[in-house]
Amino acid sequence: MAEKKSNISASHILIMHNESKDSRSEISKDEAQKIINDIHKKLVEKKSRFVDLATEHSDCSSASYGGSLGEFGKGVMVKPFEDAVFSLKVGEFSKPFESEFGFHIAKRDK
């Protein structure tokens, strides 16, 4: 049986704000954007590992797994997230981007 090649595995860091869908956050959209940009800078400068930043900062329940969302195919995640993560090479992380849930940095794991 042939393995499906369309599934990938990814992690992310999510910073919600008070305008995000299903948000429990009190911070403003501007503050959330500043936080995600600071986290991205740490990743680019290799000051911290993705898994550590996700565990420490992410507002997603995946934070307890270092940001890991596991394996999924197209059509499962919200479009801005899917577009970002499927465009990455394995091991790459995205620039900060926004979805209705807040600001993300995505990383393709496999």
NUBAPA-205505 format. One record per residue: x, y, z of N, C-alpha, C, O in turn; residue in one letter; residue number from 1. Coordinates in steps of 0.2 Angstrom, whole numbers, plus 5000, padded with zeros to 4 digits. Atoms other than C-alpha are relative to their C-alpha. Layout:
# residues N
nxx | nyy | nzz | caxx | cayy | cazz | cxx | cyy | czz | oxx | oyy | ozz | rest | nr
X | Y | Z | X | Y | Z | X | Y | Z | X | Y | Z | a | NUM
...
END
This chain:
# residues 110
nxx | nyy | nzz | caxx | cayy | cazz | cxx | cyy | czz | oxx | oyy | ozz | rest | nr
5004 | 4994 | 5000 | 5000 | 5000 | 5000 | 5004 | 5006 | 5000 | 5009 | 5007 | 5004 | m | 1
4996 | 4994 | 5001 | 5007 | 5017 | 4995 | 4999 | 5005 | 5006 | 4993 | 5006 | 5007 | a | 2
5001 | 4995 | 4995 | 5010 | 5030 | 5008 | 4998 | 5006 | 4997 | 5000 | 5008 | 4992 | e | 3
5002 | 4994 | 5002 | 5001 | 5046 | 5007 | 5005 | 5005 | 5001 | 5007 | 5006 | 5006 | k | 4
4995 | 4995 | 4999 | 5013 | 5060 | 5003 | 4997 | 5007 | 5002 | 5001 | 5011 | 5003 | k | 5
5003 | 4993 | 4999 | 5001 | 5074 | 5006 | 5000 | 5002 | 5007 | 4999 | 5008 | 5008 | s | 6
5000 | 4999 | 4993 | 5002 | 5073 | 5025 | 5007 | 5003 | 5002 | 5012 | 5001 | 4999 | n | 7
4993 | 4997 | 4997 | 5015 | 5084 | 5034 | 4999 | 5000 | 5007 | 4993 | 4999 | 5010 | i | 8
5000 | 4999 | 4992 | 5019 | 5087 | 5052 | 5003 | 5007 | 5001 | 5008 | 5009 | 4998 | s | 9
4998 | 4993 | 4999 | 5021 | 5104 | 5059 | 4999 | 5002 | 5007 | 4995 | 4999 | 5011 | a | 10
5001 | 4998 | 4993 | 5022 | 5114 | 5075 | 4999 | 5008 | 4999 | 5000 | 5011 | 4994 | s | 11
5001 | 4993 | 5000 | 5017 | 5132 | 5079 | 5001 | 5004 | 5006 | 5000 | 5000 | 5012 | h | 12
5001 | 4996 | 4994 | 5018 | 5146 | 5091 | 4994 | 5005 | 4998 | 4994 | 5008 | 4993 | i | 13
5005 | 4996 | 5001 | 5002 | 5156 | 5093 | 4999 | 5005 | 5006 | 5000 | 5003 | 5011 | l | 14
5001 | 4994 | 4996 | 5000 | 5173 | 5101 | 4993 | 5003 | 4999 | 4992 | 5006 | 4994 | i | 15
5007 | 4998 | 5000 | 4981 | 5177 | 5104 | 5000 | 5007 | 5002 | 5004 | 5010 | 5006 | m | 16
5002 | 4994 | 4997 | 4974 | 5194 | 5107 | 4993 | 5001 | 5001 | 4989 | 4997 | 5000 | h | 17
5007 | 4999 | 4998 | 4958 | 5202 | 5113 | 4995 | 5000 | 4994 | 4989 | 5000 | 4995 | n | 18
5004 | 5000 | 5006 | 4951 | 5202 | 5095 | 5000 | 4993 | 4997 | 4996 | 4992 | 4992 | e | 19
4999 | 5006 | 5003 | 4956 | 5184 | 5091 | 4993 | 4995 | 5001 | 4990 | 4996 | 5006 | s | 20
5006 | 5005 | 4999 | 4942 | 5170 | 5088 | 5002 | 4996 | 5006 | 5007 | 4993 | 5007 | k | 21
5000 | 5004 | 4994 | 4939 | 5160 | 5104 | 5006 | 5002 | 5005 | 5008 | 4998 | 5009 | d | 22
4994 | 4998 | 4996 | 4952 | 5171 | 5113 | 4999 | 5000 | 5008 | 4993 | 5002 | 5010 | s | 23
5001 | 4999 | 4992 | 4955 | 5171 | 5132 | 5006 | 5005 | 5001 | 5007 | 5006 | 5007 | r | 24
4994 | 4995 | 4999 | 4969 | 5184 | 5129 | 4997 | 5007 | 5002 | 4992 | 5009 | 4999 | s | 25
5001 | 4993 | 4998 | 4968 | 5202 | 5137 | 5004 | 5005 | 4996 | 5002 | 5011 | 4996 | e | 26
4995 | 4995 | 5003 | 4982 | 5209 | 5126 | 4997 | 5003 | 4994 | 4993 | 4999 | 4990 | i | 27
5002 | 4997 | 5007 | 4979 | 5221 | 5111 | 5003 | 4996 | 4994 | 5008 | 4992 | 4995 | s | 28
4997 | 5002 | 5007 | 4982 | 5216 | 5093 | 5007 | 5002 | 4999 | 5011 | 4998 | 4997 | k | 29
4993 | 4998 | 5001 | 4997 | 5227 | 5093 | 5005 | 4997 | 5004 | 5011 | 4996 | 5002 | d | 30
4995 | 5003 | 4995 | 5005 | 5220 | 5108 | 5001 | 4992 | 4998 | 5007 | 4990 | 4999 | e | 31
4999 | 5007 | 5003 | 5002 | 5202 | 5101 | 5005 | 5000 | 4994 | 5009 | 4995 | 4994 | a | 32
4995 | 5000 | 5006 | 5011 | 5207 | 5085 | 5007 | 5001 | 5002 | 5011 | 4999 | 5000 | q | 33
4994 | 4999 | 4997 | 5025 | 5214 | 5095 | 5003 | 4994 | 5003 | 5009 | 4992 | 5002 | k | 34
4997 | 5006 | 4997 | 5027 | 5198 | 5105 | 5002 | 4995 | 4995 | 5008 | 4992 | 4995 | i | 35
4998 | 5005 | 5006 | 5027 | 5187 | 5089 | 5006 | 5002 | 4997 | 5010 | 4998 | 4995 | i | 36
4995 | 4998 | 5003 | 5039 | 5198 | 5081 | 5007 | 4999 | 5004 | 5012 | 4997 | 5001 | n | 37
4994 | 5001 | 4996 | 5051 | 5197 | 5096 | 5002 | 4992 | 5000 | 5008 | 4991 | 5000 | d | 38
4999 | 5007 | 5000 | 5049 | 5178 | 5096 | 5004 | 4998 | 4994 | 5008 | 4994 | 4994 | i | 39
4997 | 5002 | 5007 | 5053 | 5177 | 5077 | 5007 | 5003 | 5000 | 5012 | 4999 | 4998 | h | 40
4993 | 4997 | 5000 | 5069 | 5188 | 5080 | 5004 | 4995 | 5004 | 5010 | 4994 | 5002 | k | 41
4996 | 5005 | 4996 | 5075 | 5175 | 5094 | 5001 | 4994 | 4995 | 5007 | 4991 | 4996 | k | 42
4999 | 5006 | 5004 | 5072 | 5161 | 5081 | 5006 | 5002 | 4995 | 5010 | 4998 | 4993 | l | 43
4996 | 4998 | 5005 | 5081 | 5170 | 5067 | 5008 | 5001 | 5003 | 5012 | 4999 | 4999 | v | 44
4993 | 4999 | 4997 | 5096 | 5175 | 5079 | 5002 | 4993 | 5003 | 5008 | 4993 | 5006 | e | 45
4998 | 5006 | 4997 | 5096 | 5157 | 5085 | 5001 | 5000 | 5008 | 5006 | 4997 | 5010 | k | 46
4999 | 4999 | 4993 | 5095 | 5163 | 5103 | 4996 | 4995 | 5004 | 4997 | 4994 | 5010 | k | 47
5005 | 5005 | 4997 | 5081 | 5150 | 5107 | 4998 | 4995 | 4995 | 4998 | 4996 | 4989 | s | 48
5002 | 5005 | 5004 | 5075 | 5134 | 5101 | 4992 | 5001 | 4999 | 4989 | 5003 | 5004 | r | 49
5008 | 5000 | 5001 | 5057 | 5133 | 5093 | 4996 | 4997 | 5005 | 4991 | 5000 | 5008 | f | 50
5004 | 5004 | 4995 | 5051 | 5120 | 5105 | 5000 | 5004 | 5007 | 4995 | 5003 | 5010 | v | 51
5000 | 4997 | 4994 | 5056 | 5130 | 5120 | 4996 | 5007 | 5000 | 4993 | 5008 | 5004 | d | 52
5004 | 4994 | 5001 | 5048 | 5146 | 5113 | 4993 | 4999 | 5000 | 4989 | 5002 | 5003 | l | 53
5007 | 5002 | 5001 | 5032 | 5137 | 5109 | 4998 | 4998 | 5007 | 4992 | 5000 | 5009 | a | 54
5002 | 5002 | 4993 | 5032 | 5129 | 5127 | 4999 | 5006 | 5004 | 4994 | 5006 | 5008 | t | 55
5000 | 4994 | 4996 | 5035 | 5146 | 5135 | 4994 | 5005 | 4998 | 4991 | 5008 | 5003 | e | 56
5004 | 4994 | 5003 | 5024 | 5158 | 5124 | 4994 | 4998 | 4997 | 4989 | 5002 | 4997 | h | 57
5006 | 5001 | 5004 | 5011 | 5149 | 5114 | 4994 | 5000 | 5004 | 4993 | 4997 | 5009 | s | 58
5006 | 5000 | 4997 | 4993 | 5152 | 5118 | 4996 | 4994 | 4998 | 4990 | 4993 | 4999 | d | 59
5004 | 5006 | 5002 | 4988 | 5135 | 5110 | 5002 | 4995 | 5004 | 5007 | 4994 | 5008 | c | 60
4999 | 5006 | 4996 | 4986 | 5119 | 5119 | 5006 | 4996 | 4998 | 5008 | 4992 | 5002 | s | 61
4994 | 5004 | 5003 | 5000 | 5112 | 5108 | 5006 | 5002 | 5004 | 5011 | 4999 | 5003 | s | 62
4994 | 4998 | 4997 | 5012 | 5122 | 5119 | 5003 | 4995 | 5005 | 5009 | 4994 | 5005 | a | 63
4998 | 5006 | 4996 | 5013 | 5107 | 5131 | 5004 | 4995 | 4996 | 5007 | 4990 | 4999 | s | 64
4996 | 5005 | 5004 | 5020 | 5097 | 5116 | 5005 | 5004 | 4996 | 5007 | 5001 | 4991 | y | 65
4995 | 4996 | 5004 | 5033 | 5110 | 5111 | 4997 | 5003 | 4994 | 5001 | 5005 | 4989 | g | 66
5003 | 4997 | 5006 | 5020 | 5117 | 5098 | 4998 | 4995 | 4995 | 4995 | 4997 | 4990 | g | 67
5001 | 5005 | 5005 | 5018 | 5101 | 5089 | 4993 | 4999 | 4999 | 4989 | 4998 | 5004 | s | 68
5007 | 5001 | 5002 | 5002 | 5099 | 5080 | 4999 | 4993 | 4997 | 4993 | 4991 | 4995 | l | 69
5000 | 5006 | 5003 | 5006 | 5082 | 5073 | 5000 | 5000 | 4993 | 5001 | 5005 | 4990 | g | 70
5001 | 5000 | 5007 | 5002 | 5076 | 5056 | 4993 | 5001 | 4998 | 4988 | 5000 | 5001 | e | 71
5006 | 4998 | 5003 | 4989 | 5083 | 5045 | 5001 | 5001 | 4992 | 5006 | 5001 | 4990 | f | 72
5000 | 4999 | 5007 | 4984 | 5085 | 5027 | 4997 | 5007 | 4998 | 4995 | 5010 | 5003 | g | 73
5003 | 4994 | 5002 | 4977 | 5099 | 5017 | 4993 | 5000 | 5001 | 4989 | 4995 | 5001 | k | 74
5007 | 4999 | 4999 | 4960 | 5106 | 5021 | 4998 | 4999 | 5007 | 4992 | 4999 | 5009 | g | 75
5001 | 5001 | 4993 | 4962 | 5103 | 5040 | 5001 | 5006 | 5004 | 4997 | 5008 | 5008 | v | 76
4999 | 4994 | 4996 | 4969 | 5119 | 5046 | 4997 | 5006 | 4997 | 4995 | 5006 | 4991 | m | 77
5002 | 4994 | 5003 | 4964 | 5137 | 5043 | 5004 | 5002 | 4994 | 5010 | 5001 | 4994 | v | 78
4996 | 4998 | 5006 | 4969 | 5144 | 5026 | 5007 | 5003 | 5001 | 5012 | 5001 | 4998 | k | 79
4994 | 4997 | 4999 | 4982 | 5156 | 5032 | 5006 | 4996 | 5002 | 5012 | 4996 | 5000 | p | 80
4995 | 5004 | 4997 | 4991 | 5143 | 5042 | 5002 | 4994 | 4995 | 5008 | 4993 | 4994 | f | 81
4999 | 5005 | 5006 | 4989 | 5129 | 5028 | 5005 | 5003 | 4995 | 5010 | 5000 | 4993 | e | 82
4996 | 4997 | 5006 | 4996 | 5141 | 5015 | 5008 | 5001 | 5003 | 5012 | 5000 | 4999 | d | 83
4994 | 4998 | 4998 | 5011 | 5146 | 5026 | 5004 | 4993 | 5001 | 5010 | 4992 | 4999 | a | 84
4996 | 5006 | 4999 | 5016 | 5128 | 5032 | 5001 | 4996 | 4994 | 5007 | 4992 | 4994 | v | 85
4999 | 5004 | 5006 | 5014 | 5119 | 5016 | 5005 | 5003 | 4995 | 5008 | 5000 | 4991 | f | 86
4995 | 4997 | 5004 | 5026 | 5132 | 5008 | 5007 | 4999 | 5003 | 5012 | 5001 | 4999 | s | 87
4993 | 5001 | 4997 | 5040 | 5128 | 5020 | 5003 | 4993 | 4998 | 5000 | 4988 | 4996 | l | 88
4996 | 5006 | 5000 | 5054 | 5115 | 5018 | 5000 | 4997 | 5007 | 4999 | 5001 | 5012 | k | 89
4999 | 5003 | 4993 | 5056 | 5103 | 5032 | 5006 | 5003 | 5004 | 5011 | 5004 | 5001 | v | 90
4995 | 4997 | 4996 | 5065 | 5111 | 5046 | 4999 | 5008 | 5000 | 5002 | 5011 | 5005 | g | 91
5001 | 4992 | 5000 | 5060 | 5129 | 5041 | 4995 | 5002 | 5004 | 4990 | 4999 | 5005 | e | 92
5005 | 4997 | 4996 | 5050 | 5141 | 5051 | 4998 | 5006 | 4996 | 5002 | 5009 | 4992 | f | 93
5002 | 4994 | 5003 | 5039 | 5155 | 5044 | 5001 | 5006 | 5003 | 5003 | 5007 | 5009 | s | 94
5001 | 4994 | 4997 | 5038 | 5173 | 5046 | 4994 | 5001 | 5004 | 4989 | 4996 | 5003 | k | 95
5006 | 4999 | 4996 | 5025 | 5179 | 5058 | 4994 | 5001 | 4995 | 4995 | 5005 | 4990 | p | 96
5006 | 4999 | 5004 | 5007 | 5178 | 5050 | 4994 | 5000 | 5004 | 4994 | 4998 | 5010 | f | 97
5006 | 5000 | 4996 | 4990 | 5181 | 5056 | 4994 | 4996 | 4997 | 4993 | 4995 | 4991 | e | 98
5006 | 5004 | 5002 | 4974 | 5170 | 5056 | 4995 | 5003 | 5005 | 4996 | 5008 | 5009 | s | 99
5006 | 4998 | 4995 | 4957 | 5173 | 5065 | 5002 | 4998 | 5007 | 4999 | 5001 | 5011 | e | 100
4999 | 5002 | 4993 | 4965 | 5165 | 5080 | 5006 | 5004 | 5003 | 5007 | 5003 | 5009 | f | 101
4994 | 4996 | 4997 | 4980 | 5177 | 5082 | 5006 | 5000 | 4995 | 5005 | 4999 | 4989 | g | 102
4994 | 5000 | 5004 | 4998 | 5178 | 5076 | 5003 | 4994 | 5001 | 5004 | 4991 | 5007 | f | 103
4996 | 5007 | 5000 | 5008 | 5162 | 5072 | 5007 | 5001 | 4997 | 5008 | 5005 | 4993 | h | 104
4994 | 5002 | 5003 | 5025 | 5156 | 5068 | 4999 | 4993 | 4999 | 4998 | 4989 | 5004 | i | 105
5001 | 5007 | 5002 | 5024 | 5139 | 5059 | 5007 | 4997 | 4999 | 5011 | 5001 | 4996 | a | 106
4994 | 5004 | 5001 | 5038 | 5126 | 5058 | 4998 | 4994 | 4997 | 4994 | 4990 | 5000 | k | 107
5002 | 5007 | 5003 | 5037 | 5111 | 5046 | 5005 | 4995 | 5003 | 5011 | 4996 | 5003 | r | 108
4996 | 5005 | 4997 | 5043 | 5096 | 5055 | 5002 | 4994 | 4996 | 5007 | 4991 | 4996 | d | 109
4998 | 5005 | 5005 | 5042 | 5083 | 5041 | 4994 | 5000 | 4995 | 4995 | 4996 | 4990 | k | 110
END
